[in-house]
Amino acid sequence: MIKQLMHTIFKKFEGQVFRKYRTFDDVDLDVIIDQARYRISESEDIVSFLAIERDVYEGETPWTFSHFEHEIKANDWAIFLTAEANGQIVGFIGARFIPEKNAVHLSNLAVRSAYQRQGIGSNLVKRMTQLMGQLGIERLTLEVKRDNLAAQAMYRELGFETKEILTRYYDNQLDGLWMEKVLSASI
């Protein structure tokens, strides 16, 4: 029932906000999968997100505190999920709704290096996919570095397909891949 309602709402957005309708009444937003907890992100998580980015991106932080704060607190078209294990935040995923395409773009995904290859990244993507599927979203999109073969393999395993090569997409002139997953067939 919520899926049908959300699908109708998304088709008629015209100036309304995504966050206003994200009640997810039929969805358990705080779940434990394989000894890790997955939940909606809060402002207090941002410091941990920055630490995870420094860890994953070898000292660089692609997003600033204010980027995360805007997405989590102010952007009515965005949602973030947090993964916790052993009492600490170990990963996160961010997404933005694109109303004119009835799609959600995965803006970032990162898992602390010590917790990689344990299914946390996959579970974050799966949780976001489940939530968006229940809201009637038709498609998920993302970009990934062309040389990040591990991430590409994970996304392909989760049903994403490469749609386009993004030549010199990143600041360091590396190519990217535009990937997409159609949800209507997988719901």
PyMOL commands that set and color helices and strands:
alter all, ss='L'
color gray80, all
select helices_A, chain A and resi 2-11+19-21+43-56+65-74+99-101+113-115+120-134+149-157
alter helices_A, ss='H'
color red, helices_A
select strands_A, chain A and resi 31-33+36-40+78-85+88-98+103-111+139-145+161-166+176-182
alter strands_A, ss='S'
color yellow, strands_A
deselect
rebuild
show_as cartoon
